[in-house]
């Protein structure tokens, strides 16, 4: 019973803290960022020159593309925290465009 309570409290804290992280940007940006972040975070290249890396939705990327998207999302988040939503949106747009071109219909 104690373990379940601790898990619920920890999950609630993580959910609340992740929402607070990009609190200075609009809700629309935050939702788009979260969607892209979920897919990009699932990409786990073993080495930078790896030919294929698969996302949770079945999309296929190179390791270089995966690392680039991770960097762009970090830049977008940093710009958002600094209140520069235009720059944040620009970085996020590059990622979402690449995700869209590689998306595989399941």
N, C-alpha and C positions, 0 to 999 in steps of 0.2 A: 504494500500500500504506500509506504514511504517513497519507494522508487518511482511509482507512477506519479505521485505528487511532484516530486523533484523534476521529472521529465516534463510535466505540463508547465511548471513554472519556468524552466529553462527554455522551452519552446516559445512560450509567450514573450519572454525577455528578448530572445533572438528576433522574433517577428517584429516586436516594437522597435528594437534598436536598428534593424535594417530599414524600417520605414523612416526613422528619424535621420538616418544617414543622408538621404536626399530630400530632406524637408524643404530646402530652399528652392526647389524646382516644382513645376506644375504637376498636377496629378497625372495628366496625360503623358508627360515625359517619364514620370516615375513608373507608370504601367508599361510603357514601351521599353524602358531600360530593364525592368524586371523580366520581361519576356525574352529579350535578347540575352540577358545575363544568364538565364536558366539554360539556354541552348549552348552558349559559348562556354559556360562553366563545365558542361558535360564533355567538352573536347579535352582530351588528355594525351597530347603528343609525348612520345617517349624520348624523341630527339628532334632538333630543329629541322633536319633534312628528311624527316619521315614523309613518305609519299601519300599516305592515306590516314586520315583521322576521322572517325565517325562520331556524329553528335547523337544526342538522345532521340532525336526525331528521324534518324536515319540519313541525314545529310552527310555528304562527304566533303572534306576539306584537306588541304595540305597542312603540314605542321606550321609552315610559315604563315598561312592565312589564319590559323587558330591563334598563334601568338600575336599577330597583328590585331585581331579582333579583341583579344584580352587587353592589349595596350590601349586601344581606342576606347574601350569601356572604362578603363582606369582614368583616361583623360577626360571622358565625359562626366564621370562622377566627380572628379576634382573640380572641373569647371562649374558643375552644378552647386557644389558646396561653397564655391567662391561667389555664387550668384550670377554667373555668366551663362545663362540658359541658351543663348544663341550659339556659343562655342560648344556647349554640351550637346545641343541638338545636332550640330554639324558632325561631331564625332560619332554620335549614335546613328545618324543617318547613313554614314558609310558602312557601319556594321550591319544595319538592318537591310541595306541593299545587297550586301554580299550574302547574308543569310537567305534572303528571298531568291536570289539567283541559284542557290544550291539546294533549296528546299525540295525534298522528295515527298510526293503525295503518298500517304500510307494506305 
